[in-house]
Structures are given as structure tokens and as C-alpha cells.
């Protein structure tokens, strides 16, 4: 629960520091990009906090290339 609060406070501080300048300089496209990346980052952080066992991309690569590695070792091309 504390981790979720830390993520929320961190996001609020980032918005508090960055958004007023962007609004003052009327950088509306940058605001949309900023919000999109912030929401993605908050979502990933919350997912890692709530679900401790999220697989990494390395596990997907291992699943994909394991049969290929086995096939190469059958022909003696790798050990």
C-alpha cells in the first residue's frame, strides 16, 4: 500500500513541476505526449507493485528460441 502511495505522490510531483511550464508556453502536443508517457509509466509501476510475478521479455525470447536451440544441438552445430 505504501508503494502505491509513493508512486502516486511521485507522479503528482512530476506533474506539479512540469505541467505549469508547458501550459504557460502553450506546448499542447508536448502535454499530450507527457501525459501519455506518464500514464504508461504509472501503469507499469503499479503493475509491478501489485503483481510481483510479471514475466520479463527475456522469458518470451527464451520460449521462442528454445526449440531452435534444441534443433541446432541435435545437428551438432552448438553444444
C-alpha positions, 0 to 999 in steps of 0.5 A: 500500500505504501508503494502505491502511495509513493508512486502516486505522490511521485507522479503528482510531483512530476506533474506539479513541476512540469505541467505549469511550464508547458501550459504557460508556453502553450506546448499542447502536443508536448502535454499530450505526449507527457501525459501519455508517457506518464500514464504508461509509466504509472501503469507499469509501476503499479503493475509491478507493485501489485503483481510481483510475478510479471514475466520479463521479455527475456522469458518470451525470447527464451520460449521462442528460441528454445526449440531452435536451440534444441534443433541446432544441438541435435545437428551438432552445430552448438553444444 
